[in-house]
Amino acid sequence: MSVAVLEVKNLSFSYPDKSILHRLSFEVEKGDFLCIVGTNGTGKSTLLKLILNRLSPTEGEIKLFGELSYKFKDCKKIAYVSQKATDFNAGFPATVEEIVSLGLYSRRGLFKGYSREDKAKVKDALERVGMYDYHNRLIGRLSGGQQQRVFIAKALVSDPEIIFLDEPTVGIDVKAVDSICCLLGELNRAGLTIVMVTHDISSILYHSNKVLVLSEDGMGEIMSSEDFNSGTIFSHVHHTH
Amino acid sequence: MEIFQMEFMQRAFIVAVLISVITPMIGNVIVLKRLSAIGDALSHSGLAGVTIGLCVGINPVLSAVIVSVLAALTIEYIRRGFSDYSELATAIVLSFGVGLAAVFSGFVKNAATLNSFMFGSIVAISDFEMWTVVLLSITVIVAFMLMYRELFYVTFDEEGAALSGVPVKTVNLIFTVLTAIVVSVASRTVGVLVISSLMVVPVACAMLVSKSYKQNIIFSVIFAFFFTVTGLIITAFYDIKPGGTIVLIGIGVLLVLLLVRKRR
């Protein structure tokens, strides 16, 4: 029996003044493309932070590759793409290539430099997202969509088995959103497991196979993308936006 | 050119060259992390260290290093207690440093010595101080080169760095201690009151011309070297304070670069 890549069991989380998640359980298997949706304040980004061990749960457990998340140390197996398009320091003087190289850290570790093979990996990751032609450009000189592609390349360069994305299409124009969604779909079809928090479910639904809907009472419901698409929840999520 | 054959001038140049390498190295991280005020907080703590050293009779550069490192550790400690208001830590330590320096300066017998630390002095560098600067500068350069990728990652994206396995808290702590060392060793040449400018201005100049992170560090070192050496030469001939001269040259170059960029 294969071990779930991600296993969340009876997870609850509260901030001092507010309960966010309540007894949430779901699994992500190898090759899944899970979208996490819900209205503002339902704990989508909080859930990602809990999975990535940036926050500690009030109750319940999270396992990554069968290991409790707070004990999980095999950083190269996972990658994370944040909402860079909106909170990124555009004046940072670094090239696309330099930024993508940072993603190799989880493979190389402390105080180790880059090898020729690492440089080839950077080139390959940039080619996969269609950004190699821009490798010498300053990251701040690119459009929001191009920057997000670079951050996806940074995540891909360490050959992760699962990639977490926190609203990667926020602040990006519609055309770039479509192109990023297609790119993520391609990566998933190539075998990459994807967990993505999104507001823009309509663009990505076609590429995903599972949807986790978080509600305001802290509960969550997981379903297949087909069920989500044909059900009433789709219209509910849209109306609340 | 006779002046360059004098021992004190040779010492001053060795110190100046080392400072022009280590200051922008650290300055790059400070500027890009948007922590420019930390240089001020640590330099004022360094001044407190100088006054304590002069009062109790130990070498002021050493006492400045000790007090600045303690101040750096305090900043890290307070920052963890006020994670949403991290700049508060810098303000508290700066005020404490100024207060301490003001109190101890009242007990310093030789005001000229204290003055030389505030605004820099090329004639005042002793052999012992030069070797202290050499040793500490080598430490800073080696630590910076070893932690180049870690510092780059933490500066660019602290959360991403932590998720990739970078020991962010340790890196931040080591970096803060390195900053304290740099501020203290540079105080002799450029003075504690202008050292934070030397950390920031060469980096600002480099950001106007560089095309990568690595280039930014190299160019900022070149700019700092140019400002410091030019400043010292002018100082040697016209008997003016080196700290102010070095910083004014830097600001002048920055303004020229800004004008050139605007015209393009």
Contacts between the chains, C-beta under 8 A, distances in Angstrom:
chain1	res1	chain2	res2	distance
A	52	B	163	5.9
A	54	B	159	7.1
A	54	B	162	7.6
A	54	B	163	7.9
A	73	B	165	7.5
A	75	B	163	6.7
A	75	B	164	5.5
A	75	B	165	4.0
A	78	B	163	7.4
A	80	B	159	7.9
A	80	B	160	6.5
A	80	B	163	5.1
A	82	B	157	7.7
A	82	B	159	6.6
A	82	B	160	7.0
A	89	B	32	7.6
A	89	B	34	7.9
A	89	B	156	7.9
A	91	B	207	7.3
A	92	B	32	6.2
A	92	B	156	6.1
A	92	B	213	7.9
A	93	B	32	7.7
A	93	B	206	7.7
A	93	B	207	5.5
A	93	B	210	5.3
A	93	B	211	7.8
A	93	B	212	6.8
A	93	B	213	5.8
A	93	B	215	7.6
A	93	B	216	4.4
A	94	B	152	7.7
A	94	B	156	6.5
A	94	B	212	6.4
A	94	B	213	4.1
A	95	B	211	7.1
A	95	B	212	4.5
A	95	B	213	7.3
A	98	B	152	7.6
A	98	B	212	6.0
A	98	B	213	5.2
A	98	B	214	7.2
A	99	B	156	7.1
A	102	B	149	7.4
A	102	B	152	6.8
A	102	B	153	5.0
A	102	B	156	6.7
A	102	B	157	7.5
A	102	B	160	7.3
A	102	B	161	7.8
A	102	B	164	7.5
A	103	B	164	7.3
A	105	B	149	6.5
A	105	B	150	7.9
A	105	B	153	6.0
A	105	B	161	7.3
A	105	B	164	4.4
A	105	B	165	6.7
A	105	B	166	6.2
A	106	B	164	4.3
A	106	B	165	5.3
A	108	B	149	7.9
A	109	B	165	7.0
A	110	B	150	7.1
A	110	B	167	7.5
A	111	B	146	5.3
A	111	B	147	7.5
A	111	B	150	7.9
A	113	B	149	7.7
A	136	B	211	7.4
A	136	B	212	7.8
A	138	B	211	6.5
A	138	B	212	7.6
A	154	B	160	7.9
A	158	B	164	7.7
